[in-house]
Each structure stands twice: as structure tokens, then as C-alpha cells.
Amino acid sequence: MMNKIAIFIPEFPGQTHTFFWNEAKALKKLGRELVIFSTQKPEKNTQVHAWSKDALKETNFLFSWTIPTILSLIRDVLFFNKKQFIQLLRLASKYKTHSIFKKLKHYTLTLFCIRLILKIKKKNITHIHVHSYSNCLTMTHLIHHLEGVSYSVTLHNQLDDIAPEQIKKFESARFIVTITEELKYLLLKQLPSLSPNRVIVAPMGIDTQLFKRKKALTVEKFTKKIRLVSCGRLNPGKGFSSLIDVVACLSKEDIPVQLTIIGGGGSALERKHEWVLRKKIKSLGLSKQIQLLGSVPNEKLVRYLENASIFILLSHQEGLGMAIVEAMSMQLPVIGSDRGGIKKLVVDSVTGYRVSPTKIQESTKAIKTLINNPKKAIEMGKKGREKIESRYSYKKSAKILNTTLSQKEGLA
């Protein structure tokens, strides 16, 4: 009999969370009992997918800014075992930080730990799997040391994005899943105390039947109006500002390109960056050539990819690059930055081109090369689809996670 687990995801279901939902569904089909938890609901403008409503119904949220929720949280804290609460506060105080804000945040998280403890006890949950390196991981780490509940973590981000004190919390995990071999190597290098057999590689996957062309990519896509598509959250690290510069350079050479940037974001940083991008587009006189579309459902994203000529993403750092996985599945030639997981994903001159995200001329050259060699571009797209079909299905990653959970059950 398989033990019941919790899947813990921050601000679920967001625009980039399709993999988490698909993975949860696949785990259930494999017979795994699970309950989804999240910190709080994301911004409404990121709840765009067809499955978002179902996910909201199934997810147990720890907090919301409503009077009933706040009163309920106060009640949970007041009636919680006082000795355990003091112990929880002591555990939080042991986290080393010179920031008063971080210290206060750790103490605040103990309140939500209490709510999560009560919920997992009520639902007879024996293990927590975390898709986060931030607050969700901190809370799970605290609960593990207070209650002895085992946990595991999926590492999606490059280690440079993660504070050292958070990386240390991986040491207590029963096992860690990394989405690339490179991340596994870097994690083991940074945490030599970890045994290699506690780190499992399972690439994030997509629904390759959804992300599948209805019509073949044709030469005409590269001879008339060239449609570039990029996709991601609107934060500075995605390189959209550089991509605008690329379009400006191509326009000066009278190359007819249209760029659609798909993606939004609910954070203050992302809203500010969207304003910066719109201002830049207007100042360069590119309002008719560049469109910031915001978050869209996957079904609409598929249509934009179907109509595109080339996919381009100039991220400064990526764990893997799910937007590129989706574009390759749609048989598009891809131009991606030579950073993080993209280096393994995009095979240079085979499925597309790798470029420096800060060297504008490299990107413009790659685009012109694809335009001037449409048959090669089409072949690159086909090779990309073959690679995604063979490795990047969410069903495969769910199977790896489920097998690992079964193997680790009952182990200290």
C-alpha cells in the first residue's frame, strides 16, 4: 500500500505551473495518493489555463487575506500545543541570517507551519514533496525537525539563484530530484555530504500531444513576414530587453520581423519590468512590430507557436527552459542563450542555435541564418521534436518520481 503524500507548490496554480498539475495527475494514475498544498492563490491574471479552476478546487491553501482565514489561523495557533510551538520558534531561531527581515519572516512562517501540520495530520500524510527552494522548503524543513515528517525536493533552478542557507536544507531531504544532470553535479559539488544515490535526475516534461503541429512548418514562414515568438515571466532575467534590441537591429536592415512576447507575472518586480519594456518598445518606434501579450492559456500558446517562424529566448539563467521544450515540441527552430539547462536542450546547429544573451549581433546573425536557410530551419524543427518526444514527457518524470517514492518509503 502506497503512503499518501503532499505536493507543496508556492502560489499555485500560476501561469508556469502546467508541469506540476500534469505531474500530479500522472502520479494519481499510477496509484499514488496525494494532496496538493500551496501557500496562497496566485494573482488572477496568471490563472489562465483550462485546468486552473480544477486545480483551485483541489488545492489546500494555507493563507489568504480574508477575515475568516485570518481568524482561523489565529485559532489554530492559540490551540496548538504550546511546547511544540516554542520548539518550532527555537528551530526557526537557529537559521543563520544577518537580515532582521529574514529573521522575522522565519518566525512568521512558523504560524503557517502550524496550519500545515494540522492539515497533514488530519489527512494522514506521511511525506511532503516540495517544488520550491524558498518559503515552502523552509516550512517543510521546520516540520520535518519538529514532527519527523519526511520530505523530498525538486530542484528547478540554477544554484546561483538560491541562497546558501536554503541549499543547506536539502541535506535533510530523503531524496532530491534535479531536472538536469548538470544540476545534480553542481548540487553534489556544493553539498559533499549528500550521497549520489539520494539525487535523482528527472527532466521536467510537457504534454507532447498538446504541443504538436497541425500543419507542417513551410518555407513560406521564412520568406514573407518573419514571426518571432518568445515566452516567459516578465522579469529582467529572461532577457526580453535584449530581444527588443535584436528586433531594432533587424528593422534597421529592413528585415520584416514581428515579435510576440507571451507571459506576464503578478509580482511588483515583474509589473515594473513590463512598464520598462513597454516604454523601451515605444521609444524605439517598434510598437507595430513588438507585442507584449501577457499570460495566455496553453491552447492559445499552441496557436501562436503554430503560426511562428522562430522561437527565441535570451534568458540569463535557466534551470531547463520549459518554454523552449514547448517550442521544440512544436517543431520550431530555436535560438536560446548559452546558459544553464538551455546548453543541453538546444543542440547548436542541429535543433537551433545557442547565443550569448548579451551579444545582440549573435542573435541577429542566428535569425538571419535561419531566414536564409529555410529548409535547414525546418529540419532543425523536426530534430527538436524528436528530442522532446524521446525525453521530455511529464509522464516519464512522474514515473521516475513515483518509483523513487516507493523505493524510499520506510527508509530513514
N, C-alpha and C positions, 0 to 999 in steps of 0.2 A: 504494500500500500504506500503510495507516494505521499510525502508530507505536504501540507498546504504552505504556500509561500506568499510573501507580499512583494509586489513590484513597486518601487518607490521612485517617482519621477517628479522633478520640480515643475510647477505651473503647467500641468498637463490638462487638456490636450492643446499644445501650441502648433504653430504652422510647420515646424520641422520635426514633429513627433510621429509621423506616419509609421516609421520603423518600429517604434515602441508598441504601437497599437497592433500592428501586424504580428510582431513577435509574441505578444500576449495571446492573441487569437490562435496562433500556431501552437503555443505551449498547451493551451486548453485542448486542442485537437489531439495532442499527444498524451492526453490524460492527466495533465498537471493541474492540480487545484491551485488557484491563485486569486489574490485580491489586489486591486490597484489602489495605491495611495498617492496623494500629491499634496504639496504644501498649500497651494491655493489655486483658484482658477486663473488662467491667463487672461490678457486683455481680449475683449470680444473680437477685435479686428484680426486676431490671429487664430480664432476658432472657425476656420474657413472650410474644412474638409467635410465630405459627406458623412464620415464616420464620427465627427466631433460630438454630435448630440448623443450618440450611443455611449461614447467614452465618458461624457459628462455624467450620464446616468450611472455608469458602473464605478466611477472613481469616488473614493472616500477622501474628502478634503479636510485638512487639519485646521484651516483658518479661513475666515472671510470677514470683511468689515461690516458685519451686521450685528445688531444688538443681541439677537438670540444666540449667535455663535460666540460672541464675547462673554455673555453671561454663562453659557455652557462651559467655556474654557475656565472661567473663574471657579465654577462649581467643581470641575474636575480637579483643579489644583487644591482647593480647600479640603476636599475629601480624600486626597491621595495620602498614602502612608507617609507620615512626617519624617521618619527616619530615612526612608528611601529618598525623599525629596532633598533632605540635607546631603545625603550621599551623592545625589545627582549634581547638586551645586558644587560639591567638593571636586567631583570629576571634571566639571566644566572649568573650575579654577586652575586645574593642572595644565590646561592648554597654554603653551608659551606664546605670548604676544606682547609687544610693546604698545599696541594700539588700545586705547581706552574704549574706542568704538567697538573693536572686535571682542574685547572682553565683555562688554555689555551685551553684545549680540549672542555670545555663548551662553550667558545667563538667561537671556530671553528664550533661546532655543530649548532650554530645559522645560519650559512651560508646555511647548508643543510636543516634547518628548513624552510628557505625562499623558497627553491625549493619545499619542500613538501607542504607548504601552497598553493603555486601557483597551484600545481598539483591537490590537493584535491578540491580546489575551482573550477577549470576547469571541474572536473569530478563530481561535486555536491555531494561530500562525506560528510556525517553528523556525522560519528562516526569512530574511529580508534580502532582496536583490536590488541594488541601488544603481540607477542610471544618473549619477551626478557625482561631482567631486567637491561640491560646496555644502550648503546647509543640510541637504538630505543625508550626505555622508557623515557630517558631524553628529546629527541626531542619532543616526543608526549606530555610530561608534559609541556614543554615550549609553544607548540602550543595551548594546552588547555587553559593556562592562558592568552595567547595573543589573541586568536581568539574565545575562548569559545567552541571549538570542543570537544565533549565528547569522553572518551576513556575507554577501559577495558583492562585487562591484564590476560594472563595465566601464572601462576607461576609453572615452571617445576622443579626448583632447590631447594635444601635444603637452608634454610635461612642463614646457616653458610657460604654459598658461596657468599652471596650478601652483599654489603656494606650497613651500616645503612642508609646512605643518600639516597640510591636507594629505600630501603624499604619504606621510608617516602613518596615516590612518589606514592605509592599505595593508599594513603589516598584520593587523588583527583579523583581516578578512579570511574566510575559509578558502576562497579562491578569487582570482581576478580574471576578468575577460578583457583582452585587448583586441581592438579591431584591426590591427596590423601587426606583422612580425616585428617591424621596426619599433613600435611602441612597447612590445614585450621586451625586446633587447634593452631599450632605454630604461624601462622600469626596473629590470633586474640589475642593471648597472647602478642605478641610484639607490636601490634597496637590496644590497647584497645578502641581507638576512632572509630574503624570500627564496624558497625552493622553486626551481624552474617548473616543477610539475604542479605548482599552485597557480601558474599563469597560463591561461588558455587563450588561443587565438581563434576568434570567430568574427569574420568581417561582417559589417552591417549589410543588410540586403534590402532589396525592393521587390515589388510585385512586377515581375518581368512581363506578365501578360497585360497589365495595365499600361506599362511603359513600352509599348510595341507599336511600330508604324503601321498605318493602314495602307499608305501608298509609299512606293519606293522613292528614295531621295534621287532627284534627277539633276542633270547638268544645268537645266534652266535656273535652278536655285542659285547658281554661281555666275550666271551671265547677265541677269537683269538686276533687280533690286536685291542687294545682299542683306539678309536679315540675321543680325547677331542677337543672341539671347544669353543673358546671364541670370543667375538666381542665387539668392541667399539673404540672410538677415541684413538690414541696412546698418551695419556697423563698420567703422573705419578699416578693420582688419580684412574685410572682403575685397578691398582694392577697387571699389567702384569709381573712386575719384580718378585713379589712373586709367580706368577703362574709358571714362569720358574724354580724357586726353588722347587716347588712341583714336576715338571717333573723330576728334577735332583734327588730328593729323591726316587721317584718311580723307576727310572732307576737303582739306586744302589741296589734295591731289585729285579732287573730283571723282573719287571712288564712291559710288552710290550705296552707302550703308545706312541701315536703320538698326538701332539698338533698343531692345526691350529689357529692362531690369525688373525681375519678378521677385518680390519679397518685401516684407515690412519688418515691424518689430514694435513691441509695446514699451520698451524701456525708454527712459528720458534721453539716454545717450543716443539711441537709435533714432528717436524723433528729431533730435538736434542734428544728427548727421544727415537725415533726409532733407532737412531745410538747407544744409550746406550744399548738398548735391544739386538740389533744385536751383539754388542761386548760381552755382557754377555753370549749369546747363544753360541758363538764361543769359549769363554774362558772355558766354562763348557763342551765342546765337544758334544753339543746337536744339531748341525746343521742338522743332518739327522732326528732328532725327532721333531724339532720345526720349523714351517713355519710361517713367517710374510707375509700375503697375500696381504695386502693393502686394499683399498676400492673396493668393488665389487657390481654389480647390485643386486637387491633383488632376481631376478630369479636364479642367481648363488649362492647367500647366501642360498636359499632354498635347493639347491642340496647338499651343504656342510652339512647343518643340517640334511638332509635325510640320509647321509652316516655316521653321527656321532653316538657315543655311549652315550656320556655325554656332557652336556653344563656346563661350569663353568665360573663365573665372580666374581672376588675378589675386586670389587670397594671399595674404602674407603668412598665414599658417592654417593648416587643416589637419584634423585627425585622419580623415579619409577623403571626404568630399562627396557627400551623397548627391548633391546637385549634378556633379559630373557623372556619377553612376547612372542617374536617371537619363541624362543626355546621351551617354554611350549606349544605353539600352534602346534609345530611340534612333540609333544608327547615325548620330551626328558626329562629324569630325570635331574634336575637342582641342581647344587651346587652354592649357592650365599652367599655373605657376609651378616652379620647380621647388616646392616647399612641402614638408610633411608627407601625408599619405598620398598626395597627388603624384609624387615622384614614382610610386609603384603602380598607381592606377593608370596614368597616361603613359603609354609606351611611345617614346619620341620617334616621329616619322613613321609609326605603324598605326596607332589609333588617333594620332593628332600630334600636337607639338607642345613641348614644355618650354616656358619662357620665364625670365626674371620678372616678378610683378612690378618692379620699379623702373625697368628699362622699356620705355614706351616703344622704341624702334623695333625691339624684338617681337612685340605683339603685332605691330603693323606689318612687319615683314611676314610673319606667320599667316596672317589673314590674307595678304596679297598672294602668298604661295598657294593657298587653298583655292583662291578665286581663279588663279591662272592654271591650276591643275585640277579641274572638277572631277575627272574620273578617279584620280588618286584620292581626292577628298571623300568620294562616295565609297571607295574601297576601305578607307580608314574607318568610316562609319560602320561598315559591315564587320570589320575586325573587332571594333569596340563592342558591338552587340554580342559577338561570340564570347568575348572575355567575360562580360557581365552574366550571361546565361550560365556559364560554367562555374562561377564562383560567388556571385553576389545576389543570392536569393534569400529572402528573410526566413524561408522555411528551413534552409540549411543552418543558419545561425541559431534559430530556435532549437533545432535538433541537437546542436553542439551544447547549448546551454542546458537543455533538459537532461542530456546524458551526463553532463558534469554534475548537475544537482543530484542525480540518482547515485552517482559514484561516491559523492562526498557525504551523503546522508549517513548519519551515525558516526562520522569521524570527528574526533576532537580537533 
